[in-house]
Amino acid sequence: MHFLSPRRYLRFLLIGLFVSFVFTVAGVQAVPPETKKPAVPEAKSAGDGVEIRTIKYDDLVKQVKAHQGKVVVVDVWGPSCISCMQEFPNLVRLNKEYKDKGLDCISVAVALTDKDSADTSLLFLRKMKATFPNFWLDEASDFWTAKWSTSSIPMVFVFDRQGRRVGKWGHEVDKEVDYKGVIEPLVRKLLDEKLAP
């Protein structure tokens, strides 16, 4: 068995105290790796004006209500939903064409598989150049399917300037998502209502 001499022990003790002092002055704290938690960013952004924010359902409702005074189109989609991604360019086009006339578009991405995430959604949103508000709904699928009375997406909601829901499209409501034939004409009608005396 080997023991440290008193001189060596004092030397290690002083070195340890000095290192602790330096870390304390520098603001570095020794935290075991298992207790470190990465900071959760408020929004994931690509730096090109496209970003996605993680949100809970109640906060999503508040976000939609905050757009009262505008006509609002909310498109619910998923990064692994092929029909969602085929319809999504219509939302981008609608936004470009009518945003200066009083339309606000919002996209809400949801998880259908374990591979779906805010990151995979952001990749698609960047490709689409979706510069309007984009949200990742941080809720289990059984929660949002119950809230929206659906079992599938895509799903589109339209709200008038008073914040009232005036349309819902998706498989469960027997009204397929049809931007060009149904949703866009309704948006135009709702935008024109403000102009009427």
GROMACS elastic network, one bead per residue, 0.5 to 0.9 nm:
[ bonds ]
;  ai    aj funct       b0    kb
    4     7     6  0.79109   500
    4     8     6  0.59442   500
    4     9     6  0.58164   500
    5     8     6  0.52433   500
    5     9     6  0.60986   500
    5    10     6  0.86014   500
    6     9     6  0.50247   500
    6    10     6  0.61187   500
    6    11     6  0.85354   500
    7    10     6  0.52463   500
    7    11     6  0.62396   500
    7    12     6  0.88858   500
    8    12     6  0.62676   500
    8    13     6  0.85205   500
    9    12     6  0.52860   500
    9    13     6  0.61410   500
    9    14     6  0.86508   500
   10    13     6  0.50004   500
   10    14     6  0.60841   500
   10    15     6  0.85703   500
   11    14     6  0.52316   500
   11    15     6  0.62234   500
   11    16     6  0.86080   500
   12    15     6  0.51068   500
   12    16     6  0.60474   500
   12    17     6  0.85681   500
   13    16     6  0.51032   500
   13    17     6  0.61739   500
   13    18     6  0.85780   500
   14    17     6  0.50673   500
   14    18     6  0.60428   500
   14    19     6  0.85981   500
   15    18     6  0.50559   500
   15    19     6  0.61571   500
   15    20     6  0.85690   500
   16    19     6  0.52256   500
   16    20     6  0.61621   500
   16    21     6  0.85543   500
   17    20     6  0.51053   500
   17    21     6  0.60799   500
   17    22     6  0.86669   500
   18    21     6  0.50278   500
   18    22     6  0.62152   500
   18    23     6  0.87069   500
   19    22     6  0.51216   500
   19    23     6  0.62324   500
   19    24     6  0.85442   500
   20    23     6  0.52303   500
   20    24     6  0.60791   500
   20    25     6  0.86288   500
   21    24     6  0.50937   500
   21    25     6  0.61626   500
   21    26     6  0.85233   500
   22    25     6  0.52191   500
   22    26     6  0.60769   500
   22    27     6  0.85468   500
   22    28     6  0.85410   500
   23    27     6  0.60059   500
   23    29     6  0.67725   500
   23    30     6  0.84650   500
   24    27     6  0.50776   500
   24    28     6  0.59093   500
   24    29     6  0.68959   500
   25    28     6  0.77189   500
   26    29     6  0.89063   500
   31    34     6  0.82881   500
   31    35     6  0.67642   500
   31    36     6  0.68630   500
   32    35     6  0.57080   500
   32    36     6  0.69598   500
   33    36     6  0.53856   500
   33    37     6  0.86452   500
   34    37     6  0.80562   500
   37    40     6  0.87164   500
   40    43     6  0.86736   500
   41    44     6  0.66011   500
   41    53     6  0.86147   500
   41    54     6  0.89433   500
   42    52     6  0.89400   500
   42    53     6  0.63781   500
   42    54     6  0.73464   500
   43    51     6  0.64302   500
   43    52     6  0.56682   500
   43    54     6  0.70039   500
   44    50     6  0.86584   500
   44    51     6  0.54363   500
   44    52     6  0.53489   500
   44    53     6  0.63615   500
   44    54     6  0.85321   500
   44   118     6  0.79454   500
   44   119     6  0.78169   500
   44   122     6  0.76937   500
   45    48     6  0.76140   500
   45    49     6  0.73437   500
   45    50     6  0.59980   500
   45    52     6  0.65371   500
   45    53     6  0.87037   500
   45   122     6  0.78183   500
   46    49     6  0.69975   500
   46    50     6  0.59097   500
   46    51     6  0.62559   500
   46   122     6  0.77391   500
   46   123     6  0.85745   500
   46   126     6  0.72680   500
   47    50     6  0.68729   500
   47    51     6  0.79283   500
   48    51     6  0.82329   500
   48   126     6  0.78374   500
   48   129     6  0.83026   500
   48   131     6  0.82789   500
   49   126     6  0.87442   500
   49   129     6  0.81785   500
   49   130     6  0.82158   500
   49   131     6  0.55379   500
   49   132     6  0.85275   500
   50   122     6  0.77175   500
   50   125     6  0.68740   500
   50   126     6  0.60082   500
   50   129     6  0.66232   500
   50   130     6  0.59364   500
   50   132     6  0.74353   500
   50   133     6  0.83156   500
   50   134     6  0.80928   500
   51   122     6  0.67835   500
   51   125     6  0.79690   500
   51   126     6  0.81901   500
   51   130     6  0.83345   500
   51   131     6  0.73096   500
   51   132     6  0.84348   500
   51   133     6  0.74745   500
   51   134     6  0.64987   500
   51   135     6  0.84121   500
   52   118     6  0.69260   500
   52   119     6  0.85578   500
   52   121     6  0.79859   500
   52   122     6  0.63483   500
   52   125     6  0.84544   500
   52   133     6  0.72463   500
   52   135     6  0.51454   500
   52   136     6  0.64745   500
   53   118     6  0.79771   500
   53   133     6  0.82377   500
   53   134     6  0.64398   500
   53   136     6  0.58822   500
   53   137     6  0.85431   500
   54   118     6  0.73295   500
   54   134     6  0.88494   500
   54   135     6  0.56875   500
   54   137     6  0.60550   500
   54   138     6  0.62269   500
   55    58     6  0.83583   500
   55    59     6  0.62829   500
   55    60     6  0.63828   500
   55   135     6  0.63498   500
   55   136     6  0.60242   500
   55   137     6  0.52415   500
   55   138     6  0.56587   500
   55   139     6  0.85040   500
   56    59     6  0.54069   500
   56    60     6  0.62488   500
   56    61     6  0.89094   500
   56   136     6  0.84657   500
   56   137     6  0.58345   500
   56   138     6  0.52801   500
   56   139     6  0.64696   500
   57    61     6  0.63756   500
   57    62     6  0.87981   500
   57   137     6  0.67153   500
   57   138     6  0.75036   500
   57   139     6  0.70577   500
   57   144     6  0.78766   500
   58    61     6  0.51965   500
   58    62     6  0.65184   500
   58    63     6  0.88171   500
   59    63     6  0.61832   500
   59    64     6  0.87489   500
   60    64     6  0.63282   500
   60    65     6  0.86316   500
   60   108     6  0.87765   500
   60   135     6  0.81163   500
   60   137     6  0.80012   500
   61    64     6  0.52637   500
   61    65     6  0.62653   500
   61    66     6  0.86594   500
   62    65     6  0.50146   500
   62    66     6  0.60756   500
   62    67     6  0.89531   500
   63    66     6  0.50754   500
   63    67     6  0.69593   500
   64    67     6  0.55377   500
   64    68     6  0.74366   500
   64    72     6  0.75793   500
   64    74     6  0.82677   500
   64   106     6  0.82229   500
   64   159     6  0.86559   500
   64   163     6  0.79064   500
   65    68     6  0.54501   500
   65   163     6  0.61998   500
   66    69     6  0.86610   500
   66   163     6  0.88157   500
   67    70     6  0.58043   500
   67    71     6  0.78587   500
   67    72     6  0.70820   500
   67   104     6  0.73078   500
   67   161     6  0.82033   500
   67   163     6  0.76311   500
   68    71     6  0.75604   500
   68    72     6  0.81216   500
   68   159     6  0.85668   500
   68   160     6  0.79130   500
   68   161     6  0.55654   500
   68   162     6  0.57561   500
   68   163     6  0.50759   500
   68   164     6  0.88531   500
   69   102     6  0.81520   500
   69   160     6  0.79035   500
   69   162     6  0.60106   500
   69   163     6  0.73102   500
   70   102     6  0.52339   500
   70   103     6  0.56944   500
   70   104     6  0.64656   500
   70   159     6  0.83578   500
   70   160     6  0.69300   500
   70   162     6  0.78440   500
   70   163     6  0.80467   500
   70   191     6  0.82002   500
   71   102     6  0.62137   500
   71   104     6  0.61815   500
   71   105     6  0.84705   500
   71   158     6  0.73936   500
   71   159     6  0.57725   500
   71   162     6  0.83486   500
   71   163     6  0.79028   500
   71   187     6  0.71162   500
   71   190     6  0.68115   500
   71   191     6  0.66818   500
   72   102     6  0.86497   500
   72   103     6  0.58315   500
   72   105     6  0.57276   500
   72   106     6  0.74169   500
   72   157     6  0.80573   500
   72   158     6  0.56742   500
   72   159     6  0.50221   500
   72   160     6  0.66285   500
   72   161     6  0.76866   500
   72   163     6  0.81096   500
   72   187     6  0.84803   500
   73    91     6  0.81733   500
   73   103     6  0.76380   500
   73   104     6  0.64898   500
   73   106     6  0.61914   500
   73   107     6  0.83236   500
   73   156     6  0.69679   500
   73   157     6  0.57813   500
   73   159     6  0.65256   500
   73   183     6  0.87928   500
   73   187     6  0.82807   500
   74    91     6  0.89311   500
   74   104     6  0.86403   500
   74   105     6  0.60646   500
   74   107     6  0.56698   500
   74   108     6  0.71182   500
   74   155     6  0.82550   500
   74   156     6  0.55904   500
   74   157     6  0.50848   500
   74   158     6  0.63988   500
   74   159     6  0.83020   500
   75    84     6  0.89168   500
   75    88     6  0.79734   500
   75    91     6  0.74836   500
   75   105     6  0.78440   500
   75   106     6  0.63361   500
   75   108     6  0.60698   500
   75   109     6  0.83522   500
   75   154     6  0.72498   500
   75   155     6  0.60108   500
   75   157     6  0.66081   500
   75   158     6  0.88710   500
   76    84     6  0.81024   500
   76   106     6  0.86683   500
   76   107     6  0.59940   500
   76   109     6  0.58681   500
   76   110     6  0.72022   500
   76   153     6  0.66966   500
   76   154     6  0.56922   500
   76   155     6  0.50803   500
   76   156     6  0.60881   500
   76   157     6  0.82982   500
   77    80     6  0.87434   500
   77    81     6  0.69536   500
   77    83     6  0.88243   500
   77    84     6  0.53242   500
   77    85     6  0.75050   500
   77    88     6  0.81456   500
   77   107     6  0.73980   500
   77   108     6  0.62365   500
   77   110     6  0.62209   500
   77   111     6  0.87335   500
   77   153     6  0.59577   500
   77   154     6  0.50584   500
   77   155     6  0.68879   500
   77   156     6  0.87774   500
   78    81     6  0.51564   500
   78    82     6  0.83485   500
   78    84     6  0.65967   500
   78    85     6  0.78127   500
   78   108     6  0.81481   500
   78   109     6  0.50312   500
   78   110     6  0.50546   500
   78   111     6  0.60087   500
   78   112     6  0.65704   500
   78   116     6  0.73769   500
   78   117     6  0.89832   500
   78   121     6  0.74399   500
   78   153     6  0.74981   500
   78   154     6  0.76899   500
   79    82     6  0.78342   500
   79    84     6  0.79326   500
   79    85     6  0.73382   500
   79   109     6  0.71541   500
   79   110     6  0.77585   500
   79   111     6  0.75369   500
   79   112     6  0.80806   500
   79   115     6  0.88461   500
   79   116     6  0.60062   500
   79   117     6  0.77913   500
   79   118     6  0.89461   500
   79   120     6  0.65196   500
   79   121     6  0.54288   500
   79   124     6  0.72328   500
   80    84     6  0.83767   500
   80    85     6  0.83286   500
   80   111     6  0.80732   500
   80   112     6  0.68171   500
   80   113     6  0.72596   500
   80   115     6  0.81635   500
   80   116     6  0.66272   500
   81    84     6  0.52284   500
   81    85     6  0.64556   500
   81    86     6  0.88222   500
   81   112     6  0.77474   500
   81   153     6  0.75205   500
   81   154     6  0.77496   500
   82    85     6  0.52085   500
   82    86     6  0.62468   500
   82    87     6  0.87906   500
   83    87     6  0.62691   500
   83    88     6  0.85932   500
   83   153     6  0.82433   500
   83   154     6  0.69615   500
   84    87     6  0.52706   500
   84    88     6  0.60563   500
   84   153     6  0.68838   500
   84   154     6  0.50024   500
   84   155     6  0.83680   500
   85    88     6  0.50662   500
   85    89     6  0.75367   500
   85   124     6  0.83647   500
   85   154     6  0.86984   500
   86    89     6  0.69181   500
   86    90     6  0.84920   500
   87    90     6  0.57302   500
   87    91     6  0.74203   500
   87   154     6  0.80857   500
   87   177     6  0.79025   500
   87   178     6  0.83289   500
   87   179     6  0.78997   500
   88    91     6  0.53083   500
   88    92     6  0.66981   500
   88    93     6  0.88471   500
   88   128     6  0.79932   500
   89    92     6  0.50097   500
   89    93     6  0.61273   500
   89    94     6  0.85246   500
   89   128     6  0.67380   500
   89   130     6  0.88510   500
   90    93     6  0.50281   500
   90    94     6  0.60268   500
   90    95     6  0.85241   500
   90   179     6  0.63708   500
   90   180     6  0.78121   500
   91    94     6  0.50206   500
   91    95     6  0.61189   500
   91    96     6  0.86701   500
   91   105     6  0.71935   500
   91   106     6  0.87106   500
   91   107     6  0.84843   500
   91   130     6  0.86330   500
   91   179     6  0.77863   500
   92    95     6  0.51492   500
   92    96     6  0.63245   500
   92    97     6  0.87049   500
   92   105     6  0.81946   500
   92   128     6  0.72594   500
   92   129     6  0.76150   500
   92   130     6  0.60782   500
   92   131     6  0.83993   500
   92   132     6  0.84002   500
   93    96     6  0.51596   500
   93    97     6  0.61343   500
   93    98     6  0.85682   500
   94    97     6  0.51974   500
   94    98     6  0.59607   500
   94    99     6  0.77519   500
   94   103     6  0.84791   500
   94   105     6  0.79942   500
   94   179     6  0.85463   500
   94   184     6  0.73213   500
   95    98     6  0.54663   500
   95    99     6  0.51710   500
   95   100     6  0.86722   500
   95   103     6  0.69633   500
   95   104     6  0.69447   500
   95   105     6  0.59469   500
   95   130     6  0.88397   500
   95   132     6  0.77181   500
   96    99     6  0.59532   500
   96   100     6  0.81346   500
   97   100     6  0.76402   500
   97   101     6  0.82772   500
   98   101     6  0.50723   500
   98   102     6  0.66643   500
   98   103     6  0.55456   500
   98   104     6  0.82245   500
   98   187     6  0.87537   500
   98   188     6  0.84246   500
   98   191     6  0.87557   500
   99   102     6  0.55941   500
   99   104     6  0.59879   500
   99   105     6  0.78747   500
  100   103     6  0.70378   500
  101   191     6  0.70928   500
  102   161     6  0.88225   500
  102   191     6  0.65686   500
  103   187     6  0.78998   500
  103   191     6  0.74459   500
  104   132     6  0.76927   500
  104   133     6  0.86299   500
  105   132     6  0.61907   500
  105   133     6  0.70993   500
  105   134     6  0.89030   500
  106   132     6  0.62391   500
  106   133     6  0.51102   500
  106   134     6  0.58659   500
  106   135     6  0.77967   500
  107   130     6  0.86494   500
  107   132     6  0.77784   500
  107   133     6  0.65069   500
  107   135     6  0.61781   500
  107   136     6  0.85720   500
  108   133     6  0.86739   500
  108   134     6  0.59404   500
  108   136     6  0.58404   500
  108   137     6  0.64375   500
  109   117     6  0.84954   500
  109   118     6  0.77120   500
  109   121     6  0.68223   500
  109   134     6  0.76130   500
  109   135     6  0.61164   500
  109   137     6  0.61151   500
  110   116     6  0.77113   500
  110   117     6  0.79873   500
  110   118     6  0.86827   500
  110   121     6  0.88918   500
  110   135     6  0.87573   500
  110   136     6  0.62088   500
  110   137     6  0.55238   500
  110   138     6  0.77113   500
  110   139     6  0.80282   500
  110   140     6  0.86772   500
  110   141     6  0.76091   500
  110   144     6  0.87066   500
  111   114     6  0.71627   500
  111   115     6  0.80103   500
  111   116     6  0.51381   500
  111   117     6  0.66081   500
  111   118     6  0.89096   500
  111   136     6  0.85478   500
  111   137     6  0.80208   500
  111   138     6  0.86181   500
  111   139     6  0.85630   500
  111   140     6  0.78716   500
  111   141     6  0.69232   500
  112   115     6  0.82607   500
  112   116     6  0.65680   500
  112   141     6  0.71756   500
  113   116     6  0.54914   500
  113   117     6  0.88391   500
  114   117     6  0.78532   500
  115   120     6  0.80482   500
  116   119     6  0.80800   500
  116   120     6  0.61937   500
  116   121     6  0.73164   500
  117   120     6  0.52886   500
  117   121     6  0.61627   500
  117   122     6  0.85575   500
  117   136     6  0.77337   500
  118   122     6  0.60376   500
  118   123     6  0.87601   500
  118   135     6  0.82538   500
  118   136     6  0.56804   500
  118   137     6  0.87569   500
  119   122     6  0.50810   500
  119   123     6  0.64780   500
  119   124     6  0.89785   500
  120   123     6  0.52602   500
  120   124     6  0.67115   500
  120   125     6  0.88369   500
  121   124     6  0.52970   500
  121   125     6  0.61642   500
  121   126     6  0.86506   500
  121   136     6  0.79016   500
  122   126     6  0.60164   500
  122   127     6  0.85429   500
  122   134     6  0.87493   500
  123   126     6  0.52872   500
  123   127     6  0.64271   500
  123   128     6  0.88498   500
  124   127     6  0.50727   500
  124   128     6  0.63073   500
  124   129     6  0.86018   500
  124   130     6  0.88625   500
  125   128     6  0.50219   500
  125   129     6  0.59617   500
  125   130     6  0.53070   500
  125   131     6  0.81862   500
  125   134     6  0.82506   500
  126   130     6  0.64056   500
  126   131     6  0.83540   500
  127   130     6  0.79432   500
  128   131     6  0.87760   500
  129   132     6  0.89089   500
  130   133     6  0.80535   500
  130   134     6  0.78021   500
  131   134     6  0.79947   500
  137   140     6  0.86029   500
  137   144     6  0.87044   500
  139   142     6  0.83026   500
  139   143     6  0.63684   500
  139   144     6  0.67824   500
  140   143     6  0.53459   500
  140   144     6  0.68183   500
  140   145     6  0.87718   500
  141   144     6  0.54423   500
  141   145     6  0.59423   500
  141   146     6  0.84325   500
  141   151     6  0.86782   500
  142   145     6  0.52411   500
  142   146     6  0.61001   500
  142   147     6  0.86260   500
  142   151     6  0.84580   500
  143   146     6  0.53733   500
  143   147     6  0.62840   500
  143   148     6  0.87870   500
  144   148     6  0.60110   500
  144   149     6  0.80871   500
  144   150     6  0.81763   500
  144   151     6  0.89359   500
  145   148     6  0.53190   500
  145   149     6  0.55735   500
  145   151     6  0.54332   500
  145   152     6  0.75827   500
  146   150     6  0.66432   500
  146   151     6  0.80832   500
  147   150     6  0.80146   500
  148   151     6  0.86061   500
  149   172     6  0.75041   500
  149   173     6  0.86732   500
  150   153     6  0.78265   500
  150   155     6  0.86433   500
  150   170     6  0.79526   500
  150   171     6  0.77325   500
  150   172     6  0.54619   500
  150   173     6  0.79721   500
  151   171     6  0.83106   500
  151   172     6  0.70585   500
  152   155     6  0.77016   500
  152   170     6  0.75710   500
  152   171     6  0.67497   500
  152   172     6  0.73509   500
  153   156     6  0.86969   500
  153   170     6  0.64990   500
  153   171     6  0.72945   500
  153   172     6  0.89810   500
  154   169     6  0.82062   500
  154   170     6  0.60593   500
  154   171     6  0.79035   500
  154   176     6  0.88603   500
  154   177     6  0.71919   500
  155   168     6  0.71875   500
  155   169     6  0.54925   500
  155   171     6  0.77475   500
  155   176     6  0.85192   500
  155   177     6  0.68170   500
  156   167     6  0.79059   500
  156   168     6  0.56617   500
  156   169     6  0.51171   500
  156   170     6  0.67103   500
  156   177     6  0.67634   500
  156   183     6  0.86892   500
  157   165     6  0.69738   500
  157   166     6  0.77404   500
  157   167     6  0.55815   500
  157   169     6  0.65533   500
  158   164     6  0.83962   500
  158   165     6  0.58181   500
  158   166     6  0.57486   500
  158   167     6  0.50303   500
  158   168     6  0.65776   500
  158   169     6  0.88813   500
  158   183     6  0.79130   500
  158   186     6  0.85428   500
  158   187     6  0.78382   500
  159   162     6  0.77205   500
  159   163     6  0.54610   500
  159   164     6  0.52103   500
  159   166     6  0.55015   500
  159   167     6  0.70905   500
  159   190     6  0.89793   500
  160   163     6  0.53445   500
  160   164     6  0.54891   500
  160   165     6  0.65532   500
  160   166     6  0.65025   500
  160   187     6  0.85163   500
  160   190     6  0.63777   500
  160   191     6  0.84294   500
  161   164     6  0.74324   500
  161   190     6  0.77093   500
  161   191     6  0.82903   500
  161   194     6  0.81576   500
  162   165     6  0.89770   500
  163   166     6  0.89613   500
  165   168     6  0.77328   500
  167   183     6  0.83444   500
  167   186     6  0.87132   500
  168   173     6  0.74581   500
  168   175     6  0.78217   500
  168   177     6  0.86731   500
  169   172     6  0.81431   500
  169   173     6  0.63626   500
  169   174     6  0.76582   500
  169   175     6  0.51369   500
  169   176     6  0.57135   500
  169   177     6  0.52164   500
  169   178     6  0.80045   500
  169   183     6  0.87522   500
  170   173     6  0.57208   500
  170   174     6  0.67532   500
  170   175     6  0.56791   500
  170   176     6  0.50483   500
  170   177     6  0.55916   500
  171   174     6  0.54490   500
  171   175     6  0.63515   500
  171   176     6  0.57428   500
  171   177     6  0.79477   500
  172   175     6  0.76742   500
  172   176     6  0.86929   500
  173   176     6  0.78514   500
  175   178     6  0.82059   500
  177   182     6  0.81914   500
  177   183     6  0.78858   500
  178   181     6  0.56536   500
  178   182     6  0.55685   500
  178   183     6  0.62001   500
  178   184     6  0.84382   500
  179   182     6  0.57215   500
  179   184     6  0.54787   500
  179   185     6  0.83392   500
  180   183     6  0.64044   500
  180   184     6  0.55085   500
  180   185     6  0.73581   500
  181   184     6  0.68273   500
  181   185     6  0.68589   500
  182   185     6  0.56062   500
  182   186     6  0.63144   500
  182   187     6  0.87919   500
  183   186     6  0.51801   500
  183   187     6  0.61757   500
  183   188     6  0.87225   500
  184   188     6  0.61735   500
  184   189     6  0.85929   500
  185   188     6  0.51111   500
  185   189     6  0.62135   500
  185   190     6  0.86746   500
  186   189     6  0.50484   500
  186   190     6  0.61591   500
  186   191     6  0.85672   500
  187   190     6  0.51066   500
  187   191     6  0.60728   500
  187   192     6  0.85541   500
  188   191     6  0.51157   500
  188   192     6  0.61479   500
  188   193     6  0.87335   500
  189   192     6  0.51596   500
  189   193     6  0.63582   500
  190   193     6  0.52098   500
  190   194     6  0.73401   500
  191   194     6  0.60060   500
  191   195     6  0.74411   500
  192   195     6  0.52098   500
  192   196     6  0.66162   500
  193   196     6  0.52495   500
  193   197     6  0.85608   500
  194   197     6  0.78326   500
